[in-house]
């Protein structure tokens, strides 16, 4: 028998992964007119407004309560503020290819740290699935070429990018621990983690450039930034948090594994990047990794029987 609640949660995290997959190609477009910290600032601004609109009928339920400040600041710090900051600084000293791969390693950190942070059992299927997904990501991002991470010329940037990955890995772990101990809605958590991120990025954006560059930016860059804030941040985090309320933290990373696959497809559609044989093979490995993580032989048989019964 299929657990429909779990199936719905899986659809939420996969939706989040698909939306996050749009971030990399659209960020490339946005960087034509915006500095890196400008993009981060607009993402949190548009995400905050989007969450207020999505929660308009129950604004009282998402209003920050004093006792939750200390609970939500760590989530905003590791999932938004530290992650975006390390990512932007790291890319300044490394290469885009290395950045893409190193950031994709956070599902492995989630699986490995879950036993310590949220006391989830370390499952061999999940470790194998994540490793297959990382090999697939390596092929997709590297296109069959060696990604020489931690070489002397880029080691500073590579280490900062690894910090970005580890920082983001704490987000699903700490959020899951919060959901297990306190009854909070996904809307409440999502709205407030972005609200906490606005002041730091306003300061960083003002120091590095000017947030007013949106007035001079091209329409395609503005549309890309709005998408990054609304769909790639607010809706993606909301969907992920809804799934995380039901799923284990180590299970939720299946939505993260699909990101490089979606990025490749969208890069082909939007900017005309070639889909090579290596990228196709990498995509297959990612999908196999997801299936290995989520579908043990017992679950596969159970779900096949469920679909046959429904027919």
C-alpha positions, -999 to 999 in steps of 0.1 A, spaced: 0 0 0 14 34 -10 15 61 16 -3 90 -2 9 115 23 46 105 17 40 104 -21 26 140 -20 56 151 1 80 135 -25 62 155 -52 68 187 -31 106 181 -28 109 171 -65 90 203 -74 115 223 -53 144 205 -71 130 214 -105 126 250 -95 161 251 -80 173 236 -113 163 268 -130 185 289 -108 219 283 -125 209 291 -161 188 322 -150 216 334 -128 239 333 -158 215 356 -176 211 379 -145 249 383 -141 249 402 -174 234 432 -156 236 425 -119 265 420 -94 263 387 -75 252 403 -42 226 424 -61 210 391 -73 211 377 -37 195 408 -24 167 408 -50 161 371 -45 153 376 -8 133 408 -14 111 392 -41 109 360 -20 97 379 10 70 397 -10 60 365 -27 55 348 7 34 376 20 12 373 -11 10 335 -8 1 338 29 -22 369 25 -53 351 38 -35 340 70 -10 368 76 -15 365 113 -2 329 112 31 339 95 38 369 117 70 363 136 66 353 172 93 365 197 100 330 210 107 317 175 135 342 167 163 320 181 148 290 163 146 306 128 177 327 126 200 296 123 178 283 94 181 317 76 218 318 84 228 284 70 201 281 42 202 316 28 227 341 43 258 319 47 251 298 16 246 328 -8 276 346 8 300 316 5 287 309 -30 293 344 -42 328 347 -26 338 312 -37 329 318 -73 351 349 -73 382 326 -67 372 295 -85 355 285 -118 318 281 -126 322 244 -134 339 237 -100 314 258 -82 285 238 -98 299 205 -88 310 214 -52 276 229 -45 260 197 -57 277 177 -29 254 189 -1 230 159 -4 259 136 6 266 158 37 229 157 46 228 119 45 260 115 65 251 141 91 214 131 96 223 104 122 240 130 144 216 159 139 182 143 137 190 107 147 180 91 114 195 57 106 223 58 81 208 38 53 232 21 28 206 26 -1 207 63 5 245 65 6 247 45 -27 219 66 -43 236 99 -34 270 87 -46 254 76 -79 238 110 -81 271 128 -75 288 107 -102 259 117 -125 263 154 -115 301 151 -122 294 139 -157 267 165 -164 288 194 -151 322 183 -164 309 170 -197 333 141 -196 363 163 -187 382 162 -154 370 187 -128 403 195 -111 390 207 -77 414 219 -50 442 226 -74 467 253 -61 453 280 -84 417 278 -71 420 260 -37 409 291 -18 377 294 -38 371 257 -38 373 255 0 349 284 3 325 267 -21 327 235 0 318 256 30 287 268 10 277 232 4 282 222 41 263 253 52 233 245 30 234 209 41 225 220 77 193 237 64 172 205 59 187 190 90 180 219 113 146 225 97 136 189 102 147 190 138 126 221 143 95 204 127 100 174 151 101 196 182 78 225 175 45 227 156 52 253 129 38 256 94 60 255 62 46 290 53 56 304 87 92 291 84 97 301 48 83 336 52 106 344 82 138 329 70 137 353 40 127 382 61 158 377 83 180 376 52 169 410 38 190 433 61 224 415 56 221 414 18 209 450 16 242 460 34 263 436 12 247 448 -20 251 485 -10 288 479 -2 296 459 -34 276 479 -59 241 495 -59 208 478 -55 193 504 -78 209 487 -109 175 471 -115 164 504 -131 191 502 -157 190 464 -163 176 447 -194 141 433 -193 153 397 -196 176 402 -166 148 417 -146 125 388 -154 152 363 -145 158 380 -111 121 381 -104 118 344 -112 148 336 -90 131 354 -61 96 342 -65 98 307 -80 135 298 -74 134 310 -38 99 315 -22 79 287 -40 109 263 -40 117 267 -3 79 265 5 75 233 -14 107 218 1 96 227 36 62 212 30 78 179 19 103 181 48 75 181 73 66 146 63 98 131 50 131 123 67 158 149 61 179 122 43 150 113 21 143 150 12 176 153 -7 162 134 -37 147 168 -47 183 182 -46 198 155 -67 177 164 -97 189 200 -99 218 194 -123 195 175 -147 170 203 -148 198 229 -151 211 211 -182 177 209 -199 170 245 -192 204 256 -203 198 239 -236 164 256 -240 174 290 -228 210 296 -238 215 268 -263 241 248 -244 248 214 -260 235 182 -244 264 157 -248 264 120 -244 282 124 -211 254 147 -198 228 122 -209 246 94 -191 250 117 -160 212 124 -161 205 86 -162 228 80 -132 211 108 -112 177 92 -119 190 58 -110 204 73 -78 170 88 -69 153 54 -75 179 36 -54 175 61 -25 137 60 -25 126 27 -39 139 -4 -21 127 -37 -38 99 -40 -12 87 -4 -19 89 -9 -57 67 -41 -55 43 -24 -32 38 6 -54 34 -15 -86 7 -35 -68 -10 -3 -57 -11 11 -93 -24 -22 -106 -52 -22 -80 -61 14 -89 -65 3 -126 
